[in-house]
Amino acid sequence: MYIVWLFPVLLLGLTALTLSSKRTSLRTNLNFFKSIALPLTFLLPWVALLYFRIADLWIYSCQGMLAAVLLLTRTEVESDEAWFKGAVSYLLGMLFLDLSLHPATALPFLITTQVAQTITASSFIVALFLLFGLPPLQLGVIDLGAEKSGNVHIALSLLARFTTGFVILITITQSRWMDLIAPLQNFVIGMLFLGIALTRLVLKLQSSVHRTLSYLVSSLVLSVIVKILYPDFGEITLCLITILMIPFYIYLNQKPPEENAQGDLLNWTMFRLHHPRPALHFLRWMRIFLYAESIFAFGLAIVLFVGMQWIVGFAALFSSLSSFAVNRDKRAFLSYEKAAA
């Protein structure tokens, strides 16, 4: 349960990162009230966890947290369409998550155990695809995470998914949720690995720096896979991936040039033009991150092969090769890195 205390520490660290922004135009996007209310809103599930031992209440607190965050950032998000799609994705994701936790309560008739297991597993997969932004259900969360305002982007892209992952992992630990998923566990893990692989394959097609980063944050779903396979290591995986995301936001925290105060981070071309050295460091850290992810997934694949779990092992191997292949694609990040150099 150490993640219970790591969670507010990471939250305060990321909040401090947004408040120390060098981009004064972005720092004023949130007024004083919202700057204080936003990090406090993310603490709602943590408070619910400390004082209550009811899994349903944790899920409801996460739903309330997401609703409050979306309302607080409504006027700061540039695109109304992105905000609406993101709100729908989070709403549907939480509804499917609740359906997965209680498959029988949503139906007006009795169901067999096999049907309940199928509903639980399929709803769990759909919920994670929606909440973490995995293809082909990624557009709502990814578009919302493409917001260019520094503090709003961290809130909608990283903190929302980190907090949701936190609630899911704790709920898995403290409830009998996985008992229904157990017969279809390999199917769930295989689909999540497939989602990560597809995320990496579309990563190289992104022209927006923030949208690229939003896709990278989808790696948080790896913590759920680890939690299912090795329950003692899911929480530390979530925290570690979140910590590895911090350098990306540090490299994006650059003072905009006076002649282009709004468009220096519009896309990769402008980022390399106005901030060549931070862009180079960003790309190199992204390569390191993707290589680490590839090695991690490859290690899981080896362990799964040794355990004779062939289908899940091949899914993990496909995810590993996807991260590796994108990293070695000269038409993607290598060309960006040369231009930045």
Stockholm file with secondary structure:
# STOCKHOLM 1.0

chainA/1-341         MYIVWLFPVLLLGLTALTLSSKRTSLRTNLNFFKSIALPLTFLLPWVALLYFRIADLWIYSCQGMLAAVLLLTRTEVESDEAWFKGAVSYLLGMLFLDLSLHPATALPFLITTQVAQTITASSFIVALFLLFGLPPLQLGVIDLGAEKSGNVHIALSLLARFTTGFVILITITQSRWMDLIAPLQNFVIGMLFLGIALTRLVLKLQSSVHRTLSYLVSSLVLSVIVKILYPDFGEITLCLITILMIPFYIYLNQKPPEENAQGDLLNWTMFRLHHPRPALHFLRWMRIFLYAESIFAFGLAIVLFVGMQWIVGFAALFSSLSSFAVNRDKRAFLSYEKAAA
#=GR chainA/1-341 SS CTHHHHHHHHHHHHHHHHHTCSCHHHHTTSCHHHHHHHHHHHTHHHHHHHHCCCHHHHHHHHHHHHHHHHHHTTTTCSCHHHHHHHHHHHHHHHHHHHHHHCTTTTSSSCCCHHHHHHHHHHHHHHHHHHHHTCTTSCHHHHHHHTCCSHHHHIIIIIIHHHHHHHHHHHHHHHSSHHHHHGGGHHHHHHHHHHHHHHHHHHHTTCCCHHHHHHHHHGGGGHHHHHHHHCGGGHHHHHHHHHHHHHHHHHHHCCCCCGGGTTTTTSSHHHHHHHCHHHHHHHHHHHHHHHHHHHHHHHHHHHHHHHTTCHHHHHHHHHHHHHHHHHHHCTTTHHHHHHHHC
#=GC SS_cons         CTHHHHHHHHHHHHHHHHHTCSCHHHHTTSCHHHHHHHHHHHTHHHHHHHHCCCHHHHHHHHHHHHHHHHHHTTTTCSCHHHHHHHHHHHHHHHHHHHHHHCTTTTSSSCCCHHHHHHHHHHHHHHHHHHHHTCTTSCHHHHHHHTCCSHHHHIIIIIIHHHHHHHHHHHHHHHSSHHHHHGGGHHHHHHHHHHHHHHHHHHHTTCCCHHHHHHHHHGGGGHHHHHHHHCGGGHHHHHHHHHHHHHHHHHHHCCCCCGGGTTTTTSSHHHHHHHCHHHHHHHHHHHHHHHHHHHHHHHHHHHHHHHTTCHHHHHHHHHHHHHHHHHHHCTTTHHHHHHHHC
//
